[in-house]
Amino acid sequence: MSLRNKHEALTARLRALGRVAVAYSAGIDSTYLLKAATVTLGAENALGLTAQTPSLPAAELAQARRIAAVHGFQHVVVATHEIDDPRYAANPVNRCYFCKSELYTTLAPLAQARGFPCVASGTNADDLGDWRPGLAAAAESGVVHPLLEAGLTKEEIRTLAREAGLENWAKPAAACLASRFPHGTAVTRERLAMVEAAEDYLRAEVGLGQLRVRWIDGSARIECEREEMGRVLGRRSEIAGRLEALGFREVSLDLRGYRRGALHEELVQIAVPR
């Protein structure tokens, strides 16, 4: 199916929904879905709902608000509390299930109270090839996936987003901060704040683009694009000092570079409470 045909399928699906609330994180997928819904249905019939949580970097929330203001999106920020769920905090292999369960059971009644009968996610066709336990939670809450239903891939969404004038069309994938912890390592507010501060520093002062700071037994393992490794090595003493000051025991650089889903490479079977 051509990109134009997929776009037409998306438009038709949105029209069939009539009114839609989008779980909006400022990632390119949910941003484009909210833009498409706003254009197709009118601003009064599209609503962006953003979860404010310790696992969402403050910079991401600020960008969500900024984009919503620029493009005239209806936008509501709501607090979620998955960090207080011991099943989530234990960080089992299906941690995302508990996160998304909290998200959607919070967003769905809020959306319905505002006259929006369904919540839509930015899940796309490429996501089916990755480990996505959150999709089970979405199904339990009746969440719909218009981009996936239209067969749109990440790159196709970027193309449409660029054409729609979205400033974040080329934004790298940005998984939640809890993804920086190996499964079985407890996720806490304090640790999330340390990782967020480390990544903010590496982006703002070292100039890294796509990166992750992984929490490994209290140490920081930096993953960045291979072409940016020289920048890290050239400032290794400064970087080590800054991250150790945040509370990390040691700092290392992963010579394999940034890889999406790196922590899944060594996935082991851990109890998955439900």
N, C-alpha and C positions, 0 to 999 in steps of 0.2 A: 504494500500500500504506500502511495506517495505521501510526502509530508503534508501536502495540501489536503489530501483526503483524510489524513489523520486529524488535521486541524478542524476540518468540517465535522468529523465524528465527535471530537471534543465539544464543539459548539452545540451540536445536536443533543449531546448528553446533558450539558448544562441547561439548555432550554427545557429538556424533559424534567430536570430537577426543579426548575422554577425559582427556588430560593436555596442558597447554599451557604453554610458556614465552613470556612477553610481553616484547618489546623495550620497556622502560618508561623514559620520560624525565621523568615528572612533568607532561608536557603532558596536556591533558584527554582526548585520544583514547586514549592508551595507559593512562592511569590508569583510565578507565572500563572499558576492555577487561579490565584486570587485576582490577578489582573484580567485573565480571560473571563472569569465569572463576572467581574465588575463591568467589563466592556459588553459582554453578551446580555447580561440580565439587568444592568443598571446598578448604580452604587447602593440603592436602597434594598436590593435583593442579594447582595453579597456581603459577607462579614468575615473579617480575619480575626481569629482567636489565637493569641500567643500566650504560652505558658511561661510564667516567671518562676524559675526554679534554680537552685544552686548549680545544676549541671548545664545551664545555658549561660555562656559568657555574657557579661554586661554589654560588651561591644555588639553582640548579636542582637540583643534586645533593643539597643539604641538604633541599630540599622533597621530593624523591623518597624520601629516607630517612624523613622525618617522616611523610609520608602512609602509607608502608608500615607503619610502627610503629603508627600510629593504627588502621589498618584490618586489621591482622593478616595482611598479605601476606608470603609468603615472598619474600625480596629478596636479591639478590646483586649487588654492584658489581664490575665487571671492567674493567681498563685496556685501551684500544684504542690503536693506534699509527698511525693514518692520517696524522698530521702528518709521520711519517718517510718516507712514500711521496712521492717527488718528483713523481709524476703528480698527486697530490692537492695538494701544496704549490704547484704551478705554477698552480692555480686555473683550469683550463679550464672551458668551459661545462658539462661533465659531471662536475665535481668531486664532486658528490653520489654518483655511481656508485662512485668509489673509496672514499669514506667509508663507504657502506653495504656495499660489498663487504668491507671490513675488519671492520665491525660484525658482519655476519651470519656470516662465516667464523670469527669469534671466538666468537660466541654459540652457534651450532649445535652444535659438538662439546661445549661446556660443558653445554648443555641435555641432550644425549643421554647424557652421562656421569652425569647426575643422574636419568635415567629419563624425560626429557621428549622424545618423538620429534619434535616440531616447534616452530618458533619462529613467533610471530604478531606482526604489526605493528599499529599503530593507524591505518593508512591508512583513510580514509573516502571516501564517494562524492564529496565536493567536491574531493578531491585530484586527481581525474582531469582537472580543468580547468586544472591548473597544470603547470609544467615540473618533472617528477619523474624524472630519470635514475636515481635510486636504486631505482626499481621494477624496473629490469632486473637489478640486483644481487640484489634480493629474489627474483626469479624463479629466478635461477641457484642460489640456496641453498635453494630450496623453501619459502620463507617464505609463510605464509598470511595472509589479510587478512579476518578475520571481520566487522569492522564494514562494510567495503566489500561483502562478499558479502551482507550483510543489507540493503544499500542505505541505510545510515544516513548522514545529513548531519551537518555540524558542529553546527548548531543543535539537531538532534534528539538528538545525543549530549550536548549541554549540558543539555537537559531531563531526560534519563535520569540524568545524573550528579547533578543537583540533587536528584532524587527519591531517589537512592541515598545522599545525605548526603556527597558528596565536596566538600571545602572549596574545591577549585580549579575548580568547574564553570563559573565565569565568567572563568577565566584567559585573557588575550589570547594569541593565537598567539605562539610564541617560537622562531623559527628559530635554528639554531646560529650561533655568533659568526662562523664563516667566511663566512656569507651577507652580512656587512657589507662585503666587499671586491669591487670590480668584477672580472669575469672577466679573467684575464690578470695580475692583481696578486698577487704571491706572498703566501701565507699562512704566517706564522711564529708561533712561540710568543709572542715579544715583542709583536708587533702584536695578537694575540688578547688578550693581557693588558691592553694599553692600551685597547682597545675595551671590554673587560669593566669595567675600572676607571671609565671615563667613564660608562658606562650605570648602574653602581651608584651613582655620585655623583648623576647626574641624577634617579634614582628616589628615593634616600634623602634628599637634601638640597634638591633643587629641587622634588620632589614630582610629577614627570612620571609618567604612566601608560604607555600604549603608546608606545614610542619605539624608534628605531634610531640608533646613531652609525655612520655610514658612513665608511670609510677611503677618501679620495680623494687620491691622490698625496701622502700624508703629512699631509693636513689632515683635520679632523673635520667632517662634515656631519650636523647634527642633524635628524632627522625626528621630529616629535611630532604629536599630535592638534591640529587647528587651534585648538580652544578653549583650548589650553594654550600657544600661541605667545606670548601676552602675558607669561606667567610667565617664559619664556626671555628675551624682549626686556628685561623689567624688571630682569633680573640679568645682562645680557649681559657686562658687564666682569668680574664674578666668575666666570661660567662660562668665558669665554675664558681667563682666567688659570689656572683649575684644569685645563682640558684641555690648555693649552699646557705646563703643568708636567708633565703625563703624557708629553709628547713630541710632541704634535701641532704642526705648523707654524702652522696657522691654524684658526679655528673659524667655521663658517657655519650658518645656519638655512635649511632648505629650506622656502620659503613655500608649496609645494604640500601640505605636511603629510605625515604618515605614510601610506604606501601599501604594502600587501602586495605583495612581489615587485617593488619599485621598481627594483632593479638589472636586472631583465629587460626594462625598458622600452627600454633602449638596447642590447639584446643584439646582438652582432655575431658573425660566423662566425670562430671561433678553432679551431685544430687540437685535436682531441679524441683524445689517445693512449689506446690500450687495451692 
